[in-house]
Amino acid sequence: MAQYAILIYEAESGYAAGGEEVWKQVGEAHGRFAGQVGGKGGKILGGEALEPTATATSIRGDVVTDGPFAETKEALGGFYLIEARDLDHAIEIARLCPARFGGVEVRPVMDTSNM
């Protein structure tokens, strides 16, 4: 099975406005997602939520700046690393991933074992 990253991009403002209730609902949705992945024949290898972009530090060449490099409506808020049969299977799994205030991106993990 191949490995894929499911990158979760969302508008951070939705969480700021929603308070604890939104965090609880989203946490429950991610718990359901974790259960669904196995039911689809995939496997979660890992994943984490990320702190807001205000905590980011960007490095471009020898320039270090506080915050993200580019301002966008949606920011990378977390990710899952999964195993899936192929890209179509990874997309099927990613469609289940909660992203209430945005969407997800599926990207194959590069196999560097023969490099």
Helices and strands as residue ranges (DSSP letters): E 2-10, H 12-39, E 43-49, G 53-55, E 57-60, E 63-66, E 75-84, H 87-94, E 102-108
